[in-house]
Amino acid sequence: MTAKTMVTRPTPVAKPVRRRRKEARPSELMEAAIELFIARGYAATRSEDIAARAGVSKATLYLYFEDKEALFKAVITQGVVPILDEGAHLIDEFTGDSGTLLRELLTRWHVRFSASPLGGIPKLMISEARNFPELALYHEQIAYARARTLLGRVIDRGVARGEFRSLDRDAVVELLIAPLLMHFVWQHSMGASGCPVVDPTRYLNTHLDLILAGLAAQPQPQSTKR
């Protein structure tokens, strides 16, 4: 009787299953949420749409966020606020003139918001504020008020150093912010529909040139003695 030769076959190696890190999921959900909120509106965006956009199940979304409102608030506290708070560190450490500080602060904010879907939040707030006043108020208290406070610090600094004229500070702050917010609104509404949009860098620089020219301290007229 001939003995059969046993052939040993190598055990196939299972391919590793690629899994996204759990800690990455909240940021992915927030990014998906803000993109859909801006494109469709807050009311028209369902939780399951956000989960699908992020590539997870609806159940996974609820592991991290209680509901859609909690997700929106996380976008503000974890997306918008850290960018604004970078400005606080800049103001604390800056040693140059206040005009340069103001330009640097707004430029940094503008670049950061323009490079992310967060730049669409002004458009979202304007379109949804009447329907969801509690969300509008939350954004005002957590984000917008923060930006106003920081810009007010720069204006006060410039006045104290004799670099800026003493004007109505609150009005100056609003005049600083409003045109920039309007540009973001235009970009994410009319601009998204094909209407012309002024280049963001040109727009910002021209806006600051006008503001700083108006803020510049005027030389005191010399009194004529007889």
Secondary structure as GFF3:
##gff-version 3
##sequence-region A 1 226
A	DSSP	three_ten_helix	22	24	.	.	.	ID=ss1
A	DSSP	alpha_helix	25	40	.	.	.	ID=ss2
A	DSSP	alpha_helix	47	54	.	.	.	ID=ss3
A	DSSP	alpha_helix	58	64	.	.	.	ID=ss4
A	DSSP	alpha_helix	68	75	.	.	.	ID=ss5
A	DSSP	pi_helix	76	80	.	.	.	ID=ss6
A	DSSP	alpha_helix	81	93	.	.	.	ID=ss7
A	DSSP	alpha_helix	98	114	.	.	.	ID=ss8
A	DSSP	three_ten_helix	117	120	.	.	.	ID=ss9
A	DSSP	alpha_helix	121	128	.	.	.	ID=ss10
A	DSSP	alpha_helix	133	139	.	.	.	ID=ss11
A	DSSP	pi_helix	140	144	.	.	.	ID=ss12
A	DSSP	alpha_helix	145	160	.	.	.	ID=ss13
A	DSSP	alpha_helix	169	187	.	.	.	ID=ss14
A	DSSP	three_ten_helix	191	193	.	.	.	ID=ss15
A	DSSP	alpha_helix	200	215	.	.	.	ID=ss16
###
